[in-house]
């Protein structure tokens, strides 16, 4: 009878330690997932910001190029 009681206590202890391990593993996976989602969101916003800056810079440079071309055409026309 004493042996059965010790076996039951051992099994209960093992079960509770397995559940504790599962809970810790779940928390690690949960926080890692939250961290990865946060990092991905930050990266997406950085990428969007970079694309917006590139578009703005490209538009400004394109406008400058158009001004340069039209000014050079005007200068050529004045020389003739």
N, C-alpha and C positions, 0 to 999 in steps of 0.2 A: 504494500500500500504506500509505503514511504517512497519507493522507487517511482511509482506512477505519478505521485505528486511532484517529485523533482523533475520528471520528464515533462509534465504539463507546465511547470514553471519555466523550464528551459525553452519549450516551444513558444510560450507566451512572450518570453523575453526576446527570443529570436524574431518573432513576428513583429513586436513593437520596434525593434531595431531596424528591421527591413522597412517598416512604414516610415520611420524617421529618415532613413536613407532616401526613400522615395520622395518624401516631403522636401528634403534638402535639394535633391536633384531637380525637382519641379521648380523650386525657387531659383536655382541657378539658371535653368533653361528659360524661365519666365523673365528674369531680369536681363539676361543676355539678349533675348528677343526684343524687349523694350529698347535696350541700348542700340541694337542694330537698326531698328526701325527709326529711332531718333537720328542716328548717324546718316542713314539713307535720306531722310527728310532734309537734313541740313545740306547734304551734298546736292540734292535736287534744287534747293533754293539757291545755292551757290552757282550751279550750272545755269539756272534761269537768269540770275543776275548777270553772269558773264555774257550770256547770249544777248541780253538787252543792251549791255555796254557795247558789245561788238556791233550790234545793229546801229546804235547811235553813232559810234565812231565811223562806221562804214558809210552811213548816210552823210555825215559831215564831210568826210573825205571825198565822197562822190560829188557833193555839191561844190566843193573847192575845185575839183577837177573840171566840172562843167564851167565854172567861172573862169578858170584858167584857159580852157579851150575857147570860150567865147571872147575873152579879152585878147587872146592871140589872133583870133580871126579878125577882130576889130582893128588891131594894130596892123595886120597884113592889108586890110582894106584901106586904111588910111595911108599906107605907104604907096599904094598903087595910085 
